[in-house]
Amino acid sequence: MMDCKEMCLVGKKENTKNYYKFLLYAFMEKGYSKINQRSVWYPRRISEYETGEKERDEMDSVTRVLTALRCEVPDKVPFVFGYIAKEIREALLGEPVDYGYSYKNGDWSPTFQPGEETYLEPYQCTDARVARMLGLDALGFQMMTPVFATVDRTPDGVVYIKEPLLTSPEALAKAKLPDVDDDRLYKEAREFVKQYKGEFALYCRIRLGISPVLNSMGVDNFSYAVFDEPDFVKEAVQFHTINMLIDSVKRYIMLQMNLTI
């Protein structure tokens, strides 16, 4: 049995596709098994690894995830990735992925200038084919809260925040957020649910509160403002929570994803 480092080195030596696979799976090498000639791997119970006998699942993916969320005991630990980068999806599939909709700048949040009209960028958290390859129990859809900043890309394509723009009460006063009651925002989410409901547990990935504030203000600016302008910080956090109408977002997520806990 190779250790994690050896698995990564072998994967990198073979080709990029396998390198991504080994990076994904090496940290749980004893919980995965090579199941066919295409080197597809899937998660399994440690007892299967030890006995060599495949145990029959007692729960489907939806029941397994909801059971765990209720703090009850599922038949096995649900296997979920919150997000898998597009490059890894394409490396695993051996082909480009295109959902007919995509993000403008970065795959982590739409970015805007204060004063611009904003919108949500729907995007799948992973590809259903990748989820099946990995044996995932859940499949996600993301509609991330807008971030007010300029962004740039590294030479290898990684998007990063170049300049935070929500750095003053004046900038905050100009900032706008999408109307979450606009039914057009959820067209892609409805199609996603219609296609995958029943096969996977479905979830929606969003970003409210402190996370978009840190991205929009920048960590340094935020840290100084906590001491120098605490009221501004409170308003910025409220802007990214109350002003995004949490109850409306929650209502739509519950409706679209049919998730009740």
N, C-alpha and C positions, 0 to 999 in steps of 0.2 A: 504494500500500500504506500503510495507516494504521499509525502506531506504537502501542505498547502503551497509552500514555496516551489517545490519541484513541479507541482501541477501547473502553476502559473508559467514557469519557465518552459515546460513542454508545450503548453498552449501557445505561447508567444512564438516559439520556434516553428510550430506547424503552420499556422496562418492566423490572420487577425480574427477571423470568426471564432476559431477555437480559443484564442487568447481571451476574448470577451467571455466565452463560456466558463473558462477556468477561473477567471476573476470573479464571476458571479457565484460559482459553486464551491470554490476551494475552501471557503470558510466553514462549510458544512459538509465536508467530504464524506463523512460517515452517514450522512442522511440522504445521500443521493445514489442513484444506480443508473448505469448505462443500460438502456433498454433496447436499442436497435442499432442497425448498421450505420445510421445517419448520425450517430453520437448524440442523440437527444437524451437528456437527463430528466429525471423527475424526482420529487421528494417522496420519501417513504418513512415509515416508522423505524426507529432504531431496532425494534424487535424483529422486523423483517430482515434488517442487515445482519443481525446476529444469528437468526435461525435459517435464513434463506427462503422462508415461506412467506408468500404474499398474503396479507390479511385482507379480508373483505371489508370495504368501507360500510359503516353502519349508518352514516349520514351523508346527504348530498352537501354540496359546497355552501348553499344558502343556509341550511340548518346548522352546519358546523360553525360558520361565522357568527350567526345570531346567538347560538348557544354560548360561545365564548364571550360575546359582548354582554350577555346577561350574567356573566360571572358564574356560569354553570360549566359542567365538564363535557366537552365534545368527545367524539370518538378518537380524534387526534388533533394535534395543534393545527389551526388554520394556517395556510401558507399564502402570504400576501406581500407583494411589493407595492409601496405607495406610488412609486413612479419608476419607470425604466426608460432611460434616454433613447431617443430616436436612433442614434448611432448603434447602440447595442441591439435594438430591435432588428435593425437592418442587417447587422452582422449575424445574428442568429438565424434570420430568415433567408439570408443570401439574396435579398432584393430590396429595392426602395419601398417605403411605405407612404401612402398618400390617402388621407381620409376625406379629401375634397374640401377641407378647411384646415387652417393652420394658424400659427402665431406670427405676429409681425416681426418681432425682434428676438425675444428669448422665450424659451419654453417654460418659464417659471412665473411670469406675470406680464400683462400688457403694460407698456410704458407710455407716458404722456407728459406734456408740458402743462403747468398750472394754467387754467383758462381754456384749454382744449376740451372739446366734447370727448367723452370717454366711452368705452364699451368693454364688454367681456370677450375673451378669446377662448372659445370652446376647443378642447383638445383631449384625446384619449390618453390616459396615464400609462397604458401599454397597449400592445396589439393583442387581439383575441387569439391569434395564432401562436404568438409567443406565450400567452397565458396557458394555452393548451400544452405547448411543448414543455413548459416548466411545471405543469400540474398546479397552477395557481387556483385558489378557491375564490378569489375576488377580482373584479375588473373595475377600473375606475375611470371617471370622467372629470376633467378639471375645468373650473371657471374661476380663475384667480382674480383677486381684487387688483385694480390698476395701481401701478407704482408711478410716482412723479419723479422722473430722473432721465438723464441721457445715458445711453449704453453704447458699448463698443464690443468688438470681438478680438480675441487673441488670434495669432496666426493659425492655430488649429481649430478655430471656429467657436470657442467657448465664449458665451456672452457674459459681460460683467458690467456693473454700474460704473459709469465714468464720472458722472456728476449728479449728486442728489439735488433736487430742485425745491423740495418742500422745507425750506430753511428759515422761514420767517412767518409771522402771523399774516403778513400781506400776501405771501404766496399761498398760504392755506385758504385765505378768503377767496382767492381766484379758482381754487381747485374744484373740479366737478367729478361726481361719481355717476355711474350708469343708473338708469331707472330700473330697479330689479323687478318692478311690476310690469315691465314691458314684455308681453308674452313672446315676442319674436326672439328674445334672448335664449329661449329654451328649445328651439326647433331641433338642433343637433342632439341635445340631451334626450329628447323624446325618441328620436330615431335610434339612439344608442340603447335606451332601455327596451324598446320594442324588439331590437335584434338579439339582445343578450340576456334578457330577463329569464330566469329559470335555470340557465346553464351556470351562471356565476352569481355570487353575491355581488351586488353593485353598490358603489359608493361614489360620492362627489367630493372632489378635492378643492377646497377653497382656502382663502387666506384673509383673515380679518384681524383687527386689533394691532398688536405691537409689531408683528412681522412686516407688514407694508409700511408702517411708520418708520421703522429702522431703515428700510430700503429707500424710502422717499426722503428721509432727513439725513441719512448717513450716520454711522455709529458715533463719530466724533461730535458732530453737531447735536445729536440727540443727547449725548452724555453731558455736554456743556449746558444744554437747555434744561435738563432735569434740575440743575442747580440754579441757573440764571433766569429761566423763563418757565417755571413749572406749569403755569396756566396754559401756555402755548402747547406744551407736551400733552396735557390733559385734553385740550381741544383737538389735537391731531389724532390721538387715540380714539376719542369719541367719534370723530369724523369717519374713521375707518371701521367703526362698529355700529353705533346707533344710526349714523347716516347711510350705512349700507342696508338698513332695515333688516336686522338679523332675523326677526320673526318671519319676514317675507322670504328671505333666502332659505331659512330652515323649512318653511312650508313647501316651497318648490322642490327642495331636495327630497323631502319625505315623499312628496307626490310622485316625483319622477323616478326615484330609486326604489320606491316601495319598501323602505327600510323602517321597521318599527321595532323599538327596543323596549 
